[in-house]
Amino acid sequence: MNTTRLRNGVLDLAHFTYQEAMSCLFAVFIFGMLAISHKLQIPGLHRYDLLLIACLLMQVLMYKTGLETKDEVKVIAVFHLIGLALELFKVQMGSWAYPEPAWSKIAGVPLYSGFMYASVASYVCQAWRRLDMQLSYYPKWWLAMPVAAAGYLNFFTHHYIGDYRWWILLAVVVVFWRTRVLYQVRGRVRSMPLVLAFFLVGLFIYFGENIATFYGAWQYPDQKQGWHLVDLSKISSWFLLIIVEGILVAQMKRVKANLTHEEAKRQTSAA
């Protein structure tokens, strides 16, 4: 009995780890390219331009091989634009910088940077599909969407009217207190509080941020004299970001499911 339980536990962990690893494929590719481009220089091609070309090719490859669906690519494109808007503002405000030259820079921001946000959206979309995720006790859109909007806007407004992230995070806990993520591992349904899922993803992004800054993806003002670990307070920033991405993806999935359901009803009525 114990042997069977242990065997199932190991198989469940292996299955879950594999699906999570495949969901992180785009992000892992970006980290790999950051490491490679940190050491390898191509004459006549700036590093940030190389990263942009590599990310574009990887996006095409993932779509052509079926690793990402057409709808997922659309979602990822939206988050690429959302990320670029945030980057353009933050770089101008001096929050961080991209010190290396590039042809593909706009107002100091290399276009490849949008893919770092897109890779998070890619993870959310793929994990959702691979683990057959569902949300229980998900709040009404008029509660969920203002929280996402407040989280995103706070990245901009805190430069002018103060940082309200902790109040927003409290609102997240209140609004999503009952919400749980349901996911399947080898046919068995497991669950996790959505707020905990947000935090864990934000924590892993923070670890990834340290890797990215180590390889010069971008540079914080206090890293100009040499690299060191990113301040722990950034975990709350990534928590806010994953809340924004998670809520928007959830809303898009629900809208898609409703449209599919309505289309099925119309086809049934026509028949």
C-alpha positions as semicolon CSV with decimal commas, in nm:
position;residue;x (nm);y (nm);z (nm)
1;M;0,000;0,000;0,000
2;N;0,274;0,245;0,100
3;T;0,481;0,138;-0,200
4;T;0,189;0,206;-0,435
5;R;0,125;0,544;-0,278
6;L;0,494;0,634;-0,304
7;R;0,504;0,522;-0,668
8;N;0,195;0,729;-0,754
9;G;0,339;1,027;-0,572
10;V;0,663;1,005;-0,769
11;L;0,474;0,968;-1,098
12;D;0,246;1,260;-1,014
13;L;0,544;1,479;-0,930
14;A;0,723;1,377;-1,251
15;H;0,411;1,450;-1,459
16;F;0,353;1,787;-1,293
17;T;0,719;1,885;-1,324
18;Y;0,725;1,791;-1,694
19;Q;0,412;1,994;-1,773
20;E;0,543;2,294;-1,578
21;A;0,880;2,270;-1,753
22;M;0,713;2,260;-2,096
23;S;0,497;2,558;-1,998
24;C;0,816;2,751;-1,912
25;L;0,981;2,672;-2,245
26;F;0,969;3,027;-2,382
27;A;1,105;3,177;-2,058
28;V;1,383;2,916;-2,039
29;F;1,475;2,993;-2,400
30;I;1,508;3,363;-2,318
31;F;1,729;3,288;-2,017
32;G;1,941;3,061;-2,234
33;M;1,979;3,329;-2,501
34;L;2,072;3,586;-2,236
35;A;2,349;3,356;-2,114
36;I;2,472;3,272;-2,465
37;S;2,463;3,632;-2,589
38;H;2,646;3,742;-2,274
39;K;2,948;3,540;-2,389
40;L;2,899;3,519;-2,766
41;Q;2,926;3,831;-2,980
42;I;2,837;3,841;-3,349
43;P;3,028;4,112;-3,540
44;G;2,792;4,381;-3,673
45;L;2,496;4,262;-3,467
46;H;2,416;4,420;-3,133
47;R;2,324;4,187;-2,850
48;Y;1,973;4,326;-2,796
49;D;1,904;4,294;-3,170
50;L;2,018;3,932;-3,161
51;L;1,782;3,866;-2,870
52;L;1,491;4,020;-3,063
53;I;1,560;3,804;-3,369
54;A;1,595;3,492;-3,154
55;C;1,268;3,562;-2,969
56;L;1,079;3,620;-3,294
57;L;1,211;3,295;-3,441
58;M;1,125;3,107;-3,122
59;Q;0,771;3,247;-3,129
60;V;0,724;3,133;-3,488
61;L;0,871;2,791;-3,407
62;M;0,641;2,738;-3,108
63;Y;0,337;2,826;-3,316
64;K;0,437;2,618;-3,619
65;T;0,511;2,311;-3,404
66;G;0,182;2,341;-3,216
67;L;0,343;2,420;-2,881
68;E;0,130;2,733;-2,880
69;T;-0,213;2,778;-3,032
70;K;-0,332;3,071;-3,241
71;D;-0,540;3,207;-2,952
72;E;-0,241;3,180;-2,717
73;V;-0,022;3,375;-2,960
74;K;-0,286;3,650;-2,963
75;V;-0,284;3,666;-2,582
76;I;0,097;3,671;-2,578
77;A;0,100;3,957;-2,833
78;V;-0,130;4,160;-2,608
79;F;0,103;4,114;-2,312
80;H;0,403;4,201;-2,529
81;L;0,243;4,541;-2,592
82;I;0,143;4,582;-2,227
83;G;0,499;4,505;-2,123
84;L;0,651;4,745;-2,375
85;A;0,424;5,026;-2,253
86;L;0,543;4,964;-1,899
87;E;0,906;4,946;-2,009
88;L;0,889;5,275;-2,201
89;F;0,751;5,454;-1,897
90;K;0,980;5,294;-1,638
91;V;1,298;5,352;-1,836
92;Q;1,208;5,718;-1,883
93;M;1,147;5,744;-1,507
94;G;1,490;5,594;-1,437
95;S;1,359;5,281;-1,262
96;W;1,600;5,067;-1,468
97;A;1,797;5,094;-1,790
98;Y;1,922;4,899;-2,093
99;P;2,281;5,025;-2,119
100;E;2,387;4,841;-2,436
101;P;2,341;4,985;-2,788
102;A;2,089;4,841;-3,034
103;W;1,916;4,925;-3,360
104;S;1,587;4,793;-3,221
105;K;1,566;5,044;-2,936
106;I;1,280;5,290;-2,892
107;A;1,330;5,562;-2,630
108;G;1,598;5,353;-2,466
109;V;1,392;5,033;-2,462
110;P;1,494;4,735;-2,680
111;L;1,195;4,566;-2,842
112;Y;1,303;4,224;-2,720
113;S;1,208;4,331;-2,366
114;G;0,839;4,283;-2,445
115;F;0,904;3,913;-2,489
116;M;1,003;3,884;-2,123
117;Y;0,648;3,981;-2,030
118;A;0,511;3,769;-2,313
119;S;0,700;3,466;-2,180
120;V;0,509;3,496;-1,851
121;A;0,181;3,504;-2,044
122;S;0,304;3,205;-2,245
123;Y;0,360;3,016;-1,920
124;V;0,013;3,100;-1,787
125;C;-0,159;3,001;-2,114
126;Q;0,031;2,675;-2,155
127;A;0,001;2,570;-1,791
128;W;-0,372;2,639;-1,815
129;R;-0,406;2,411;-2,117
130;R;-0,159;2,139;-2,018
131;L;-0,297;2,097;-1,667
132;D;-0,659;2,148;-1,775
133;M;-0,703;2,431;-1,526
134;Q;-1,037;2,555;-1,400
135;L;-1,123;2,818;-1,140
136;S;-1,377;2,760;-0,866
137;Y;-1,552;3,045;-0,684
138;Y;-1,409;3,294;-0,932
139;P;-1,546;3,645;-0,859
140;K;-1,759;3,848;-1,097
141;W;-1,573;4,038;-1,367
142;W;-1,667;4,372;-1,211
143;L;-1,469;4,270;-0,902
144;A;-1,177;4,096;-1,075
145;M;-1,102;4,344;-1,353
146;P;-1,072;4,658;-1,133
147;V;-0,816;4,474;-0,920
148;A;-0,611;4,389;-1,231
149;A;-0,641;4,745;-1,361
150;A;-0,536;4,892;-1,025
151;G;-0,234;4,660;-1,010
152;Y;-0,115;4,763;-1,356
153;L;-0,185;5,134;-1,310
154;N;0,002;5,139;-0,980
155;F;0,326;5,074;-1,172
156;F;0,270;5,415;-1,332
157;T;0,086;5,621;-1,070
158;H;0,312;5,546;-0,773
159;H;0,562;5,793;-0,920
160;Y;0,306;6,070;-0,871
161;I;0,050;5,986;-0,604
162;G;0,220;5,726;-0,388
163;D;0,260;5,349;-0,390
164;Y;-0,063;5,166;-0,302
165;R;0,054;4,815;-0,383
166;W;-0,012;4,683;-0,032
167;W;-0,371;4,805;-0,041
168;I;-0,411;4,647;-0,384
169;L;-0,262;4,320;-0,259
170;L;-0,506;4,329;0,034
171;A;-0,789;4,377;-0,217
172;V;-0,659;4,074;-0,409
173;V;-0,672;3,860;-0,094
174;V;-1,026;3,978;-0,015
175;V;-1,163;3,940;-0,369
176;F;-0,999;3,603;-0,441
177;W;-1,010;3,456;-0,089
178;R;-1,238;3,168;-0,190
179;T;-1,103;3,120;-0,543
180;R;-0,911;2,801;-0,605
181;V;-0,719;2,672;-0,907
182;L;-0,829;2,324;-1,008
183;Y;-0,575;2,132;-1,216
184;Q;-0,532;1,774;-1,329
185;V;-0,231;1,553;-1,265
186;R;-0,255;1,213;-1,435
187;G;-0,634;1,233;-1,441
188;R;-0,673;1,333;-1,076
189;V;-0,799;1,678;-0,987
190;R;-0,588;1,879;-0,743
191;S;-0,648;2,230;-0,613
192;M;-0,460;2,529;-0,477
193;P;-0,570;2,872;-0,351
194;L;-0,539;3,120;-0,637
195;V;-0,365;3,378;-0,418
196;L;-0,099;3,119;-0,327
197;A;-0,055;3,036;-0,698
198;F;-0,007;3,408;-0,773
199;F;0,257;3,435;-0,501
200;L;0,450;3,124;-0,611
201;V;0,466;3,236;-0,973
202;G;0,573;3,586;-0,863
203;L;0,846;3,431;-0,646
204;F;0,982;3,225;-0,935
205;I;0,979;3,534;-1,158
206;Y;1,187;3,711;-0,892
207;F;1,442;3,428;-0,907
208;G;1,439;3,461;-1,285
209;E;1,489;3,837;-1,256
210;N;1,813;3,781;-1,066
211;I;1,935;3,552;-1,343
212;A;1,829;3,804;-1,609
213;T;2,004;4,101;-1,445
214;F;2,314;3,889;-1,386
215;Y;2,335;3,837;-1,763
216;G;2,262;4,204;-1,835
217;A;1,902;4,182;-1,958
218;W;1,855;4,518;-1,787
219;Q;2,018;4,710;-1,504
220;Y;1,882;4,872;-1,190
221;P;2,043;5,199;-1,076
222;D;2,207;5,031;-0,774
223;Q;2,366;4,768;-1,000
224;K;2,577;5,012;-1,203
225;Q;2,884;4,949;-0,987
226;G;2,840;4,573;-1,003
227;W;2,572;4,306;-0,999
228;H;2,406;4,198;-0,675
229;L;2,079;4,034;-0,579
230;V;1,768;4,231;-0,663
231;D;1,592;4,381;-0,361
232;L;1,336;4,146;-0,206
233;S;1,070;4,415;-0,235
234;K;1,057;4,335;-0,608
235;I;0,870;4,014;-0,521
236;S;0,561;4,227;-0,450
237;S;0,601;4,396;-0,790
238;W;0,611;4,062;-0,968
239;F;0,317;3,945;-0,756
240;L;0,122;4,244;-0,890
241;L;0,228;4,169;-1,246
242;I;0,126;3,803;-1,234
243;I;-0,207;3,910;-1,085
244;V;-0,261;4,136;-1,386
245;E;-0,163;3,865;-1,633
246;G;-0,346;3,587;-1,448
247;I;-0,672;3,779;-1,420
248;L;-0,666;3,892;-1,783
249;V;-0,591;3,540;-1,908
250;A;-0,868;3,402;-1,686
251;Q;-1,115;3,657;-1,825
252;M;-1,011;3,578;-2,182
253;K;-1,052;3,205;-2,119
254;R;-1,398;3,259;-1,970
255;V;-1,505;3,479;-2,262
256;K;-1,374;3,218;-2,508
257;A;-1,558;2,939;-2,323
258;N;-1,883;3,139;-2,326
259;L;-1,851;3,213;-2,698
260;T;-1,784;2,846;-2,769
261;H;-2,086;2,747;-2,559
262;E;-2,311;2,997;-2,738
263;E;-2,187;2,879;-3,078
264;A;-2,262;2,518;-2,982
265;K;-2,614;2,618;-2,875
266;R;-2,675;2,799;-3,204
267;Q;-2,556;2,496;-3,403
268;T;-2,780;2,267;-3,200
269;S;-3,081;2,497;-3,251
270;A;-3,013;2,519;-3,626
271;A;-2,999;2,140;-3,651
